[in-house]
Amino acid sequence: MEKEQEIVEENSNQREYSNLVSAVISPVHIVDQIGSNEQTTAERDFADDENQIDDSFNGQYAANPIKKDQSIQVDYQKSIISSLCDSDENLKILTGIKSNKLLNMLIDCISDLRKNKKKKTIQILSIRECILLIFVKLYQNVAYRVLSVYFGLTSAMAKKCFVRTLKELALVLKSVLRWPSKQEILSNMPKYFNDYKETRIVLDCLEIPVKRSKCLKFRLLTYSNYKSRNTIKFMIGTTPSGLISYVSQAYGGRVSDKAIFKHSRFLDRMKRGIDAIMVDGFLIHKECADLGIKLIRPPFLKKKSQLSHTEVTKGSDISDARVHVERRIQRIRKFSIMQGPLSIEIVPYINIIMIVICGLTNMYSPILAADKFL
């Protein structure tokens, strides 16, 4: 009987996650995880367990009583990872954060954010360790039970800390993903774009493999004919200088690049007759032409047997201009969680995970050297 009950509970949890996942990646209704007042199923699971976890924690560390204050931190021995990350080199290897200076900036931002919260909660870990926990999870793609060993927690505590602080980090790093003015773009124009100075943004799509679900609807939404597997897809826009300025919501792998482009209403940001978009493989010529937006893309063969010399040269120039955008995508993919396959459990948070990773990579050193700019 106990075994049958466990199977029923497992199937019930699977259905709940599948329903939530389907809502997140629906090609029609995209759930914005940041700033949403609607509590998701997964979030309710964490809320229901909150008292149980806090009671367990207070019992475990009864010798070190905790005070209810917004900056409260439990005073106990540093975790394994926290000790290792005292050096910049180890910090970079374990978390993808380039330096302790950058880490301290994030700590200050989260600290300020928590001070302004009306509802104060007991913090299981220090802010520093919460941030380290998140980026170890994203950069190494380890399980919660591994994090529990690294940080001296239970798996449930590690999971709860991950979700809470992830949302706070997304609020902080979302401000780094901004749409720059035309003057800012012109002031930071690489030499590769000398013939394409009207380019406002370079678009590309990023697909992340996801584990096969028992839910048929989820499998249909996420199956990518191009990748021949289940994936989640994002449209990412970078400036000519290589900074990420736009990240779409998550879509199922079955949705085409063109459909994502149209649904995101991306052209509303562009200025008619002034701006241009550089793409590779997006079939959006008509959509851009209708609004007077120039489309820069490599020449297609169409019905021709081969390209002319002029077309080959143009294609080569565009490829040279786009290559550093590919380098930006590679920086994102260095986070192991972006290589997949994503677990069903993590999919409901993929939108805010993408914002956190893209925001952090925007704070890295520039992709191009100073002598590569006009």
C-alpha positions in Angstrom: 0.0 0.0 0.0 2.8 2.4 0.9 4.5 1.8 -2.5 1.2 2.4 -4.3 0.7 5.6 -2.4 4.3 6.8 -3.3 3.6 6.1 -7.0 0.3 8.1 -6.9 2.1 11.0 -5.2 4.9 10.9 -7.7 2.5 11.0 -10.7 0.6 13.8 -9.1 3.7 15.9 -8.6 4.7 15.1 -12.2 1.4 16.4 -13.5 1.6 19.6 -11.4 5.1 20.4 -12.8 4.0 19.5 -16.3 1.1 21.9 -16.2 3.3 24.7 -14.8 6.0 24.0 -17.4 3.4 24.1 -20.3 2.2 27.5 -19.1 5.8 28.9 -19.0 6.7 27.8 -22.5 3.4 28.1 -24.3 3.9 29.8 -27.7 0.7 31.9 -27.0 0.7 32.7 -23.3 4.1 33.3 -21.8 4.4 33.6 -18.1 6.6 36.4 -16.8 8.2 34.9 -13.7 9.6 38.3 -12.5 7.1 40.6 -10.8 4.2 38.1 -11.2 1.8 38.2 -8.3 0.4 34.8 -9.1 1.9 32.1 -7.0 2.9 29.1 -9.0 2.4 25.5 -8.0 6.1 25.1 -7.3 6.2 28.3 -5.2 3.3 27.0 -3.1 5.3 23.8 -2.5 8.1 25.9 -1.0 5.7 28.0 1.0 3.9 24.9 2.5 7.3 23.5 3.6 8.5 26.8 5.0 7.5 26.3 8.6 8.7 22.7 8.6 12.1 23.7 7.2 12.5 26.6 9.7 11.5 24.4 12.6 14.0 21.8 11.5 16.7 24.5 11.1 16.1 26.0 14.5 16.3 22.5 16.1 19.5 21.7 14.3 21.2 24.9 15.3 19.6 25.5 18.7 23.0 26.4 20.1 23.1 29.3 17.7 19.8 31.2 18.1 18.7 33.3 15.2 17.3 36.8 15.3 14.5 38.0 13.1 16.1 40.8 11.2 16.3 41.6 7.5 20.1 41.2 7.5 20.1 38.2 9.8 22.7 35.6 9.0 23.4 32.4 10.9 26.8 32.4 12.5 28.4 29.1 11.9 31.5 27.7 10.3 32.0 28.7 6.6 30.8 26.2 4.1 33.3 24.2 1.9 32.5 26.3 -1.2 32.6 29.6 0.6 36.1 28.9 1.9 37.3 27.8 -1.5 35.9 30.9 -3.2 38.1 33.3 -1.3 40.4 33.5 -4.3 39.3 35.0 -7.6 40.6 32.0 -9.5 38.6 29.4 -7.5 35.5 31.7 -7.6 35.6 31.8 -11.4 36.2 28.0 -11.7 33.4 27.1 -9.4 30.7 29.7 -10.1 31.5 31.6 -13.3 31.8 34.9 -11.3 35.0 36.6 -12.5 36.1 38.2 -9.3 35.2 38.7 -5.6 34.8 42.4 -6.5 31.9 41.5 -8.7 30.6 39.1 -6.1 30.6 41.9 -3.5 28.7 44.2 -5.8 26.0 41.5 -6.1 26.0 41.1 -2.3 25.5 44.8 -1.7 22.6 44.9 -4.2 20.8 41.9 -2.6 21.4 43.4 0.8 19.8 46.7 -0.2 16.9 44.8 -1.8 16.2 42.9 1.4 16.4 46.0 3.6 13.5 47.5 1.6 11.3 44.4 1.9 8.3 44.8 4.3 8.2 41.1 5.1 11.3 39.9 6.8 12.3 36.3 6.6 14.9 34.2 8.4 17.9 33.6 6.2 19.4 30.1 6.3 22.6 31.2 4.7 24.5 34.5 4.5 23.8 36.5 1.3 27.3 35.6 0.0 26.6 31.9 0.4 23.2 32.2 -1.1 24.7 33.8 -4.2 27.5 31.2 -4.3 24.9 28.4 -4.1 23.0 29.8 -7.0 26.0 30.1 -9.3 27.4 26.8 -8.4 24.1 25.3 -9.4 24.0 27.2 -12.7 27.7 26.9 -13.6 28.2 23.3 -12.6 24.6 22.1 -13.0 24.8 20.0 -9.8 21.9 18.4 -8.0 20.4 19.9 -4.8 21.7 17.0 -2.8 25.2 17.9 -3.9 24.6 21.5 -2.9 23.4 20.3 0.5 26.9 18.7 1.1 28.7 21.8 -0.1 26.8 24.2 2.1 25.9 22.0 5.1 22.2 22.0 4.5 19.4 19.6 3.7 18.3 19.3 0.0 15.0 21.0 0.8 16.9 24.0 2.4 19.2 24.2 -0.6 16.3 24.2 -3.0 14.4 26.9 -1.0 17.5 29.1 -0.8 18.1 28.7 -4.6 14.6 29.8 -5.6 14.3 32.8 -3.2 17.7 34.3 -4.0 17.4 33.5 -7.7 14.4 35.9 -7.9 16.2 38.6 -6.1 19.3 38.3 -8.4 17.0 38.5 -11.4 15.5 41.8 -10.2 19.1 43.1 -9.7 20.6 41.8 -13.0 17.5 42.6 -15.1 18.6 46.3 -15.0 21.9 45.3 -16.8 19.9 44.0 -19.8 18.8 47.4 -21.1 18.0 48.8 -24.6 20.7 51.4 -25.3 20.1 54.6 -27.2 21.1 55.0 -30.9 23.9 57.4 -29.8 25.3 54.9 -27.3 25.4 52.2 -30.1 27.2 54.6 -32.5 29.7 55.5 -29.9 30.6 51.9 -29.4 30.6 50.6 -33.0 33.1 47.9 -33.9 35.1 48.2 -37.1 33.4 45.0 -38.4 30.2 47.1 -38.6 31.8 49.9 -40.6 29.5 49.2 -43.6 26.5 48.4 -41.4 26.4 51.4 -38.9 22.6 51.5 -39.0 22.5 48.1 -37.2 20.6 48.5 -33.9 20.7 44.9 -32.8 21.9 41.4 -33.9 19.4 38.6 -33.3 19.9 34.9 -32.7 18.1 32.0 -31.0 19.4 29.8 -28.3 18.0 26.3 -27.8 18.4 24.3 -24.6 17.7 20.6 -24.4 15.2 19.5 -21.9 14.5 16.1 -20.4 11.7 14.1 -21.9 8.5 14.4 -19.8 5.7 11.9 -19.3 3.3 14.7 -20.2 2.3 14.5 -23.9 1.4 18.2 -24.1 4.8 19.2 -22.8 6.6 16.9 -25.3 4.5 18.4 -28.2 5.3 22.0 -27.1 9.0 21.4 -26.8 9.9 19.1 -29.7 12.3 20.7 -32.1 12.4 19.3 -35.6 15.7 21.1 -36.1 17.4 19.5 -33.1 15.3 16.3 -33.2 14.7 16.4 -29.5 12.8 18.4 -26.8 14.2 21.9 -26.3 13.3 25.3 -24.9 14.2 28.3 -27.1 15.1 31.9 -26.4 15.6 34.8 -28.8 18.6 36.9 -27.8 19.5 40.3 -29.1 22.9 41.9 -28.8 24.2 45.3 -29.7 27.0 45.6 -32.3 29.5 45.9 -29.4 28.4 42.6 -28.0 26.2 43.5 -25.0 23.0 41.6 -24.5 20.1 44.1 -24.7 17.1 41.8 -25.2 16.1 38.4 -24.0 12.7 36.9 -24.9 10.6 34.7 -22.7 11.0 31.0 -23.1 9.3 29.2 -26.0 8.9 25.5 -26.8 11.3 24.1 -29.4 8.5 23.6 -31.9 8.1 27.3 -32.3 9.9 28.8 -35.3 12.3 31.7 -35.0 9.9 33.8 -37.1 7.0 33.1 -34.8 9.0 34.1 -31.7 10.1 37.3 -33.5 6.5 38.2 -34.4 5.0 37.3 -31.0 7.6 39.3 -29.1 6.6 42.5 -30.9 10.2 43.2 -31.2 9.7 45.7 -34.1 7.9 48.0 -31.8 11.3 49.0 -30.4 12.7 49.9 -33.7 12.6 53.3 -35.5 11.2 53.3 -39.0 13.6 54.1 -41.8 16.5 54.5 -39.4 17.3 51.2 -37.7 18.4 47.9 -39.1 18.4 44.3 -37.7 21.1 41.8 -38.5 20.0 38.2 -38.5 21.0 34.8 -39.9 18.3 32.4 -40.8 15.3 34.5 -39.7 12.7 34.6 -42.5 11.3 38.0 -41.5 11.9 40.1 -44.6 8.2 41.0 -45.1 7.7 41.9 -41.5 10.6 44.3 -41.5 9.8 45.7 -45.0 6.2 46.6 -43.9 7.6 48.8 -41.1 10.5 50.3 -43.0 13.1 48.4 -41.0 16.2 47.4 -42.9 17.1 43.7 -42.7 20.8 42.7 -42.9 21.4 39.0 -43.6 23.7 36.8 -45.7 22.6 36.3 -49.3 20.6 33.2 -50.2 21.0 31.1 -53.2 17.2 30.8 -53.9 17.0 29.5 -57.4 20.5 30.4 -58.4 23.2 27.8 -58.8 25.8 29.8 -57.0 26.4 33.3 -55.5 28.0 36.1 -57.3 31.4 37.5 -56.2 29.7 40.5 -54.6 27.3 38.3 -52.7 30.1 36.1 -51.4 32.0 39.2 -50.2 28.9 40.6 -48.5 28.2 37.3 -46.8 31.7 37.1 -45.5 31.5 40.7 -44.2 28.2 39.9 -42.4 29.7 36.7 -40.9 32.7 38.7 -39.6 30.4 41.2 -38.0 28.3 38.4 -36.4 31.1 36.3 -35.1 31.5 38.1 -31.8 27.8 37.6 -31.2 28.4 33.9 -31.4 31.1 34.4 -28.8 28.5 36.0 -26.5 26.3 33.0 -26.9 29.3 30.8 -26.0 29.8 32.7 -22.8 26.2 31.9 -21.9 26.7 28.2 -22.7 29.7 28.0 -20.4 27.1 27.7 -17.7 26.5 24.0 -17.7 22.8 24.3 -17.0 22.5 26.0 -20.4 23.9 22.9 -22.1 21.0 20.8 -20.7 19.2 18.6 -20.6 17.1 20.7 -18.2 15.1 18.8 -15.5 11.4 19.3 -15.5 11.8 20.6 -11.9 14.0 23.6 -13.1 12.0 24.5 -16.2 9.4 26.8 -14.3 12.4 29.0 -13.4 14.1 29.1 -16.7 13.1 32.6 -17.6 14.7 34.1 -14.5 17.7 31.8 -14.8 18.3 33.2 -18.3 18.1 36.8 -17.1 20.5 36.1 -14.3 23.1 34.4 -16.6 22.8 37.0 -19.3 23.0 39.8 -16.8 26.1 38.4 -15.2 27.9 37.8 -18.6 27.1 41.4 -19.5 29.3 42.4 -16.5 32.3 40.4 -17.9 35.1 42.2 -19.7 34.2 43.3 -23.3 34.4 40.7 -26.0 36.3 43.0 -28.3 39.6 44.7 -27.6 39.7 48.5 -27.5 41.5 48.7 -30.9 38.6 46.9 -32.6 36.3 49.9 -32.3 35.8 52.8 -34.7 
